[in-house]
Amino acid sequence: MVKFNPEKLFVQYRHGINTMQPVIPRRYTLTHSDDTGDLFLTIGNEFAWDKVNTKMRDEALGEWMSNGECLYFYVYLYIDQGEYSQNASAKRNEVFRRELPLALTAIRYGDKLLFNKCPNLDNATIIVNFKSTYPQFARQENWGTFSSFSNI
């Protein structure tokens, strides 16, 4: 995993979302440039599908959800979308798992004003959904809380 560099993160707010509100709906689209290593975080009430490279599908999507009592942060990672062989999906799965801590750190840092306003968000459970047509890669996992990804 590459170490997180805040100078390489560019944040954009959209559709009535600002640095302080609302928490729900609040969706995150994190993309990157392979050439520069820059990270692009778009925060809005919808995912920023216009920022997604539909050929590569290497973005991380996240959103706040509530069960009425607790907030959760759901992440969606598209391992293959049916376009990759099992070997290619295995490699992509490995890359996503290696880079996910960087992505979560970028999301936490990029929306730090909201986290500072609502410190309970640091204790919200992060549920990661690995989307794949191959059962061995299609999983839902608990990745802890944002408090693990808040120290730079």
FENBELUR-V572993 format. One record per helix or strand of 2 or more residues. SS is the DSSP state (hx for helix, st for strand). FROM is the first residue (numbers start at 0). LEN is the number of residues. If there is no record, write none. Layout:
ss,from,len
SS,FROM,LEN
SS,FROM,LEN
This chain:
ss,from,len
hx,5,3
st,8,5
st,26,6
st,38,6
hx,48,3
st,59,7
st,70,8
hx,85,25
hx,111,6
hx,118,5
st,124,7
st,138,7
hx,145,4
